[in-house]
Amino acid sequence: MAQVQVKQNESLDQALKRFKKQIQQSGILKEAREHEHYEKPSDKRRKAEAASRRKRHSDMRKAQARLR
């Protein structure tokens, strides 16, 4: 659980910024987004394969650009 104590003479904006940073680093926000809706295993696999294809295609283009 992320928790931030507001220091003396600290503005609320600064405390909120520290809180958001702590949430980001702990991975709470990422996990909450993953649980927003159910994703079927087949859809997860399809997404992962598409990401893999995009990465492979990008790597190939970069390699070809180096050869030129």
Order of alpha helices (4+ residues) and beta strands (2+ residues): alpha-alpha-alpha
